[in-house]
Amino acid sequence: MSSPFDFSFPPFDALNPVERSEIALQIDIEYYAAGSTIIQANSPMAALYVVMKGLVVGGADQDVYIAEQELFDGKALLEGHCSYAFTAQEDTLLWRIPREAVLQLSQRNTTFAAYFYQDVARRMAELSPSPHQLSQATLMLSRVRDASSSPVYYVAADANVLEAAQCLQQHNVSSVLIKTEHGCGIFTQSDLRQVVCNGLIPAQTRVADHASFELHSVDPDTTLHQAMILMIRHGIHRVLIARQGEIIGVLEQLDLLSSLANNPHSIGVQIDRATGLDELKTASARFLPLIQLLQHSGMKVTLIAELVSELRQKLLAKLFTLLAPAEMLPHVCLLVLGSEGRAEQILRTDQDNALIIADGYQHPELETVCLQFNSALTELGYPPCPGGIMASNPEWRQSVGGFKQQINQWTYTPSGENVMKMAIWVDGSAVTGNTSLLYELQEHLKRWLDSNTSFMAHFALPVEHFPTPLGLFSRLVTTGEKNQLDLKKGGIFPITHGLRSLALESRVEAKNSYERLAALSGSAVISSTLAQDIAETLSFLQTLQLKYGLLAHFGGKTTLNLVDPSQLSALERDLLKDALSVVKQFRSLLRHHFKLDRL
């Protein structure tokens, strides 16, 4: 009995029309009454089964439930042998696909084949999006306004070449404009070299005589693709940026190529060149389009986080150095805390920062600088921390000695609030200033914990605060009227805090969760296999968090960690169940390791 097959869900959505036609001819439908055996244990695996209607139970402990649009058993199919029985939990209709048909397709279609890896890490890694050429995406999507550009400087119409050269050097630009009665011209470093090579005396040579008056301009909304075509067409190395006839900047070929080859780099250059808050606002406004571009290009979420965190820390460092007197910097250390300190925060969130002050150092502008810093961050789009974890708060702006006492208090009295403050602090990373101040506090914490070992269980306890949203029959558990699932509370936090706890216990100095995991992998606590599963699970959860966080942001929502499982693709739901199973396993390990049931 044959029937039209639904190719809309993974891995079948990876098949092209020809492949779908081939396999459709070989698919049958089978009916199994509730309680009847579909596959006996230790029997040949002759077909792949997909649930059309009903529910199937199987696995080593008969605790794996397969619902509609889910298949079984991929690994057994590849091996040709099934070790476990599968039974119809209720009246069930199955699509049956012959093993040979699946194997033939797997040889030709690697995306389709990737689905049948059983171990969680390989499935998640193999099924991550294939990245497109980022430079091509940038070229087609980015606008001239998004690229780093040079400001416009003019010299007088009767200026000589020496004066023009001095203007180039003073402002560190490669071109200046000249306004004459014949129109506007441009004089470049190449023109300057030509004057010198021709043996002319710069102080006695009119710059207008060696300028080019055939200028080309683009609107700020012009795509970089169009700007590049214009440069190629006319054999030029720069174009003017004009808005409604007014020249507002110069787009150099090097800046354009930098934007195409490495868009994050061009934002970094823009931050470095900034001389005030307005310029930093312009650079900060480019973060979200960049994140969109990287996410759509298929770049791994870990790489996106690394790039964005680097840029954000550069932004914070630049802002602080613009506000703080130069003589202050050697005596203070600015920190970012929490997920920002771990370099895992991608989308903009509340501020979490602190300032360490050298013992005995005083400056009349210290408090003012911190207040201005946090206020400026708010203007840049980073809301104040509801818990007051900001350098403007005296609790998070202390001397080295003050923070030592604070650390002692957090650990000696491990209330829920103190534990979370300690957790945020442990993730702290230096942004600018004297980093040795942070190092001194890190060493103090190690010594203090050596004499306060009971603290570690209290520190790890928050992994039990939020249940893993995976219930019986591998069903995703949602809460609230809108049936949503909190990715951060239910999945990401137990992993990041669990790794933070194990790293602190083992004196691992790494801040990033993946680096902590790499240091702990293969230890007595975490096997290399489990470490790989945890890494891919965290990456997958963060990928979902970014994807649906962007959708929530552009949908006008303020909470970016909630997802509705019904909006996930079938593959995402399948992998989410796998991921949450790993979270459950890791929480069980932590519960046993830190003896949390005794608290």
C-alpha positions in Angstrom: 0.0 0.0 0.0 1.6 3.3 -1.1 0.7 6.8 0.0 2.0 10.4 -0.6 4.8 11.0 1.7 5.4 14.3 3.6 8.8 15.6 2.6 8.5 18.8 4.6 10.5 17.7 7.7 14.1 16.7 8.2 16.0 14.9 6.9 13.7 14.4 3.9 13.5 18.2 3.2 17.2 17.9 2.2 16.2 15.8 -0.8 15.9 17.3 -4.3 12.9 16.7 -6.5 14.5 13.8 -8.4 15.5 12.1 -5.1 12.0 12.6 -3.7 10.5 11.0 -6.7 12.8 8.0 -6.5 12.1 7.3 -2.8 8.4 8.0 -3.0 8.0 5.0 -5.3 9.4 2.7 -2.6 7.5 3.9 0.5 4.7 1.8 2.0 2.3 2.3 4.9 2.0 -0.2 7.7 -0.5 -0.4 10.6 0.3 -1.7 14.1 -2.3 -2.1 16.8 -1.5 -0.8 20.3 1.0 -3.2 22.1 2.1 -5.0 18.9 5.8 -5.4 18.2 7.2 -3.5 15.2 10.9 -4.6 15.5 12.1 -7.4 17.7 15.3 -7.0 19.7 18.4 -8.4 18.1 16.8 -8.6 14.6 17.9 -7.5 11.1 17.0 -3.9 10.3 15.5 -3.9 6.9 13.8 -0.5 6.8 13.6 2.9 8.2 10.2 3.8 9.9 8.6 7.2 10.1 5.6 7.7 12.4 2.6 9.0 10.4 0.1 8.8 13.3 0.4 7.3 16.8 3.2 6.7 19.2 6.1 4.2 19.3 8.3 3.2 22.3 11.8 1.6 22.1 15.4 1.9 23.1 17.6 0.0 25.6 15.4 0.9 28.6 12.2 1.2 26.6 12.0 4.8 27.5 12.5 6.4 24.1 9.2 7.7 22.6 8.8 8.4 18.9 5.9 10.6 17.9 4.5 11.9 14.6 7.1 13.0 12.0 9.9 11.3 13.9 11.8 8.3 12.7 13.6 5.2 14.0 16.2 3.7 14.2 18.9 5.6 12.2 21.9 3.9 13.7 20.4 0.4 13.5 19.6 1.1 9.8 23.2 1.9 9.0 24.4 -1.2 10.9 21.7 -3.4 9.4 20.9 -4.8 12.9 18.6 -3.5 15.7 19.6 -4.3 19.3 16.4 -3.0 20.9 12.7 -3.7 20.4 10.2 -1.1 19.2 6.5 -1.4 20.1 3.4 0.5 19.2 2.3 2.4 22.3 -1.0 3.1 20.7 -2.6 2.3 17.3 0.0 3.5 14.9 0.5 4.2 11.2 4.1 4.1 9.9 5.7 4.9 6.7 8.2 2.2 5.8 11.3 3.0 3.6 13.5 0.1 2.5 17.0 0.2 3.9 18.7 0.0 0.5 16.8 3.1 -0.7 18.0 5.1 2.3 21.6 3.9 1.9 21.7 4.8 -1.8 20.4 8.3 -1.0 22.9 8.7 1.8 25.8 8.0 -0.6 24.6 10.9 -2.9 23.3 13.4 -0.4 25.6 14.1 2.6 23.1 16.4 4.4 20.5 13.6 4.3 23.1 11.1 5.5 24.2 13.4 8.4 20.9 12.9 10.1 21.6 9.3 10.8 24.5 9.8 13.2 23.3 8.8 16.5 25.6 10.5 19.0 24.3 13.9 19.8 27.6 15.8 19.2 28.0 14.6 15.7 24.4 15.1 14.7 24.3 18.6 15.9 27.7 19.4 14.4 26.9 17.8 11.0 23.5 19.4 10.8 24.7 22.9 11.5 24.1 25.3 8.6 26.6 25.4 5.8 28.1 28.9 5.7 27.8 30.9 2.6 30.6 33.2 1.6 30.4 36.0 4.2 32.1 38.4 1.9 29.5 37.9 -0.8 26.7 38.4 1.7 28.3 41.5 3.0 28.8 42.8 -0.5 25.1 42.4 -1.4 23.5 43.4 1.9 25.7 46.1 3.4 25.4 49.8 2.6 28.0 52.5 2.2 26.8 53.9 5.5 27.8 50.6 7.2 31.4 50.8 6.0 34.2 52.7 7.7 34.8 55.9 5.8 37.1 58.9 6.1 36.0 62.4 7.1 36.2 65.3 4.5 38.9 67.9 4.8 39.3 70.9 2.5 42.3 73.1 1.6 42.0 76.5 0.0 41.9 76.9 -3.8 45.2 78.7 -3.8 46.9 76.3 -1.3 50.2 74.8 -2.3 51.1 71.1 -2.3 53.1 71.4 1.0 50.0 72.8 2.8 47.9 69.9 1.3 50.5 67.4 2.5 50.5 68.9 6.0 46.7 68.5 6.0 47.0 64.9 5.0 49.5 64.2 7.8 47.7 66.2 10.5 44.3 64.3 9.9 45.8 61.0 8.9 43.8 60.8 5.7 44.8 59.9 2.2 42.9 62.7 0.3 41.8 66.3 0.7 39.3 68.3 -1.3 39.8 71.6 -3.0 37.0 74.0 -3.9 37.8 76.3 -6.9 35.8 78.3 -9.3 35.9 75.4 -11.7 34.3 73.1 -9.1 35.4 70.6 -6.5 38.6 68.6 -6.9 40.5 65.9 -5.0 44.2 65.7 -4.2 45.5 62.3 -3.0 48.7 60.7 -1.6 49.2 59.4 -5.1 49.1 62.9 -6.5 51.6 64.0 -3.9 54.0 61.2 -4.8 53.7 62.3 -8.5 54.7 65.9 -7.6 57.7 64.7 -5.7 58.8 62.3 -8.4 58.5 65.0 -11.0 61.1 67.1 -9.1 58.6 69.9 -8.3 59.0 72.0 -5.1 55.8 71.4 -3.0 55.9 74.8 -1.3 55.9 76.4 -4.8 53.4 74.2 -6.5 49.7 74.9 -6.6 47.7 71.9 -5.4 44.8 72.7 -7.7 47.1 72.2 -10.7 47.6 68.5 -9.7 44.1 67.7 -8.4 41.5 65.6 -10.2 38.2 67.3 -10.9 36.4 64.3 -12.3 34.7 63.1 -9.1 32.3 60.2 -8.5 30.0 60.1 -5.6 27.5 57.6 -4.0 24.6 58.0 -1.6 25.0 56.5 1.9 22.3 54.0 1.1 24.1 52.7 -2.0 25.2 49.1 -1.5 28.9 48.3 -1.3 28.4 46.1 -4.4 27.4 49.2 -6.4 30.2 51.2 -4.9 32.7 48.6 -5.9 31.3 48.4 -9.4 31.7 52.2 -9.7 35.4 52.0 -8.6 36.1 49.2 -11.1 34.2 51.0 -13.9 36.2 54.2 -13.6 39.5 52.7 -12.3 39.5 54.8 -9.1 40.4 54.0 -5.5 37.9 56.1 -3.7 34.4 57.6 -4.1 32.9 60.6 -2.3 29.8 60.0 -0.1 27.2 62.6 -0.7 23.8 63.2 0.9 21.5 65.5 -1.1 24.4 67.1 -2.8 26.5 67.6 0.4 29.8 65.7 0.6 29.9 64.0 4.0 32.7 61.5 3.6 35.2 59.6 1.5 34.9 55.8 0.9 38.4 54.4 0.3 38.9 51.2 -1.7 40.8 49.8 1.3 37.9 50.5 3.6 35.5 48.9 1.2 37.6 45.8 0.8 38.0 45.6 4.6 34.3 45.7 5.0 33.9 42.9 2.4 36.6 40.7 3.7 35.9 41.2 7.4 33.0 43.4 8.3 33.7 43.1 12.1 37.2 44.5 11.4 35.7 47.6 9.8 33.6 48.2 12.9 36.7 47.8 15.0 38.5 50.4 12.9 35.5 52.8 13.3 35.6 52.3 17.1 39.4 53.0 17.2 38.9 56.2 15.2 36.1 57.5 17.4 36.7 60.7 19.2 33.3 61.0 20.9 30.0 59.4 21.9 28.3 60.1 18.7 30.9 58.2 16.7 30.6 55.3 19.1 26.8 55.3 18.7 27.3 55.0 14.9 29.6 52.0 15.5 27.3 50.4 18.1 24.4 50.7 15.7 26.2 48.4 13.3 26.4 45.5 15.7 22.8 44.2 15.2 23.0 44.2 11.3 26.4 42.5 11.6 24.9 39.8 13.9 22.0 39.3 11.5 24.5 39.0 8.6 26.7 36.5 10.5 23.7 34.4 11.6 22.1 34.3 8.2 25.5 33.4 6.6 25.5 30.2 8.7 28.6 31.1 10.8 28.8 29.0 14.0 27.4 30.7 17.0 30.6 30.3 19.0 32.5 32.3 16.3 29.8 35.0 16.2 30.0 35.3 20.0 33.7 35.6 19.9 33.6 38.4 17.2 30.8 40.3 18.8 32.3 40.1 22.3 35.6 41.4 21.0 34.0 44.3 19.4 31.8 45.1 22.4 34.7 45.0 24.7 36.6 47.3 22.4 33.6 49.6 22.4 33.5 49.7 26.2 37.3 50.2 26.5 37.2 53.1 24.0 34.2 54.7 25.9 36.0 54.5 29.2 39.2 55.9 27.9 37.4 58.8 26.3 35.8 59.6 29.7 38.6 58.8 32.1 41.6 61.1 32.6 44.7 59.4 31.2 46.4 59.5 34.6 43.6 57.4 36.1 43.9 54.3 33.9 47.1 52.8 35.4 45.3 52.7 38.8 41.9 51.1 37.9 40.7 48.1 36.0 37.3 48.0 34.2 35.6 44.6 34.1 32.7 43.1 32.2 30.9 40.4 34.1 28.6 37.4 33.5 28.0 36.2 30.0 29.8 39.3 28.6 32.8 38.3 30.6 32.6 34.8 29.3 32.5 36.2 25.7 29.2 34.4 25.1 26.7 37.3 24.9 25.7 38.1 21.4 22.5 40.2 21.5 22.6 43.4 23.5 21.5 43.0 27.1 21.6 44.8 30.5 24.9 46.2 31.6 27.1 44.1 33.9 30.4 45.8 34.8 32.6 46.8 37.7 35.7 48.8 38.5 38.6 47.8 40.6 40.6 50.6 42.2 44.2 50.2 43.4 44.5 50.4 47.2 45.1 53.9 48.4 44.4 55.5 45.0 42.0 58.4 45.0 40.8 60.7 42.2 38.2 63.4 42.5 36.6 62.4 39.2 36.3 58.6 39.8 32.7 58.5 40.7 31.8 61.0 38.0 33.6 59.0 35.3 31.7 55.8 36.4 28.4 57.6 36.4 29.1 59.0 32.9 30.3 55.6 31.7 27.1 53.8 32.7 24.9 56.7 31.4 26.7 56.7 28.1 26.2 52.9 27.8 22.5 53.5 28.3 22.6 56.0 25.4 24.4 53.3 23.3 21.5 51.0 23.9 22.6 48.9 26.9 20.0 49.3 29.6 21.0 49.7 33.3 21.3 46.5 35.2 18.1 46.0 37.4 20.3 44.6 40.1 22.7 47.5 40.0 25.7 45.5 38.9 27.5 48.6 37.4 30.6 50.6 38.1 28.4 53.5 39.2 27.3 51.4 42.1 29.7 51.7 45.1 29.3 47.9 45.7 30.8 47.2 42.3 33.3 50.1 42.4 35.8 49.2 45.2 39.5 49.1 46.0 41.3 45.8 45.8 41.0 45.5 49.6 37.3 46.3 49.5 36.7 43.6 46.9 38.7 41.1 48.9 36.3 41.7 51.9 33.4 41.5 49.5 34.6 38.1 48.1 35.0 36.8 51.7 31.5 37.9 52.6 30.0 36.3 49.4 31.7 32.9 50.2 31.3 33.0 53.9 27.6 33.7 53.8 26.5 31.7 50.7 22.9 33.0 50.4 21.2 32.7 47.1 21.9 36.4 46.3 25.6 36.2 47.4 26.1 33.0 45.3 24.8 34.6 42.2 26.9 37.7 42.8 29.9 35.4 43.2 29.0 33.6 40.0 28.8 36.9 38.0 32.2 38.0 39.5 33.9 34.7 38.7 33.2 35.3 35.0 34.7 38.8 35.1 37.2 39.8 32.4 39.4 42.9 32.2 38.5 45.4 29.5 40.9 48.2 30.1 43.2 49.6 32.7 45.6 47.8 35.1 44.8 44.0 34.7 47.1 43.1 37.6 44.4 44.4 39.9 42.1 41.6 38.7 44.8 39.0 38.9 45.5 39.9 42.6 41.8 39.3 43.4 41.7 36.0 41.5 44.7 34.8 43.5 42.9 35.9 46.7 39.8 33.9 45.8 41.9 30.8 45.2 43.5 31.0 48.6 40.2 31.8 50.3 38.5 28.8 48.7 41.3 26.5 49.9 40.1 27.2 53.5 36.4 27.3 52.7 35.8 24.1 50.7 32.1 23.8 51.8 31.3 26.8 49.7 31.5 24.8 46.4 28.3 22.8 47.0 26.4 26.0 47.7 28.0 27.6 44.7 26.8 24.8 42.4 23.3 24.6 43.8 21.6 27.1 41.4 21.8 24.4 38.7 18.8 22.9 40.5 16.8 26.1 40.4 15.2 25.6 37.1 13.8 22.2 35.9 14.9 20.8 32.6 11.9 21.2 30.3 11.8 17.6 29.1 9.1 15.4 30.5 7.8 11.9 30.0 7.8 10.4 26.5 10.5 12.9 25.7 7.9 15.6 25.5 9.0 19.3 25.6 7.5 21.0 28.7 6.3 24.5 28.2 5.0 27.1 30.7 2.6 30.1 30.7 -0.4 30.9 28.6 1.7 31.0 25.4 3.2 27.5 25.9 6.8 28.8 25.7 10.0 27.2 26.8 12.9 29.2 28.4 16.1 28.2 26.6 18.3 30.0 29.1 16.8 28.8 32.4 16.1 25.3 31.1 19.2 24.5 29.2 21.9 27.2 28.9 22.2 28.2 32.5 22.6 24.7 34.0 25.5 24.1 31.5 27.3 27.4 32.0 26.9 27.5 35.7 27.8 23.8 36.0 31.0 24.4 34.1 31.7 27.5 36.1 31.3 25.5 39.3 33.6 22.7 38.1 36.1 25.2 36.8 36.2 27.1 40.0 36.6 23.9 42.0 39.5 22.7 39.8 41.1 26.2 39.7 40.6 26.4 35.9 41.3 30.0 35.0 39.4 30.1 31.7 36.3 32.2 31.6 34.6 31.0 28.4 32.4 27.9 28.9 33.9 26.1 25.9 37.4 26.7 27.1 36.4 25.6 30.6 35.0 22.4 29.1 38.1 21.8 27.1 40.2 22.0 30.3 37.8 19.7 32.2 37.4 17.2 29.3 38.8 13.8 30.1 39.0 14.4 33.8 37.6 12.2 36.5 34.4 14.3 36.4 33.7 14.8 32.7 34.6 12.1 30.1 35.8 13.3 26.7 32.6 11.9 25.1 30.3 13.7 27.5 32.4 16.9 27.1 31.8 16.7 23.3 28.1 16.2 23.8 27.9 19.1 26.2 29.8 21.4 23.8 27.5 20.7 20.9 24.5 20.9 23.1 25.5 24.3 24.4 26.3 25.5 20.9 22.9 24.2 19.6 21.0 25.9 22.4 22.8 29.2 21.9 22.1 28.9 18.2 18.4 28.6 18.9 18.6 31.4 21.4 20.2 33.7 18.7 17.9 32.7 15.9 14.6 33.1 17.8 16.0 36.0 19.9 16.5 38.0 16.7 12.9 37.1 15.6 11.7 38.2 19.0 13.6 41.5 18.9 12.3 42.4 15.5 8.9 41.4 16.6 9.0 44.0 19.3 9.4 41.6 22.2 11.7 42.3 25.2 12.2 38.7 26.4 14.7 37.0 24.0 15.1 33.6 25.6 11.6 32.1 25.1 10.7 29.8 22.2 7.4 28.2 21.3 8.2 24.5 20.4 5.4 24.6 17.8 7.3 27.2 15.9 10.5 25.1 15.7 11.1 22.9 12.7 10.8 19.2 13.2 14.6 18.9 13.1 15.0 21.6 15.7 12.5 19.9 18.0 14.2 16.6 17.6 17.6 18.1 18.4 16.2 20.1 21.2 15.0 16.9 22.9 18.5 15.4 22.4 20.1 18.6 23.8 17.8 18.7 26.9 18.6 15.0 27.5 22.3 16.0 27.7 21.4 18.8 30.1 19.6 16.3 32.3 22.6 14.0 32.3 25.0 16.8 33.2 22.7 18.0 36.0 22.6 14.5 37.4 26.4 14.4 37.3 26.6 17.8 39.1 24.1 16.7 41.7 26.2 13.6 42.5 29.6 15.3 42.3 28.7 18.2 44.6 26.2 16.1 46.7 23.5 18.7 46.2 20.8 16.5 47.7 22.4 17.0 51.1 21.9 20.8 51.1 
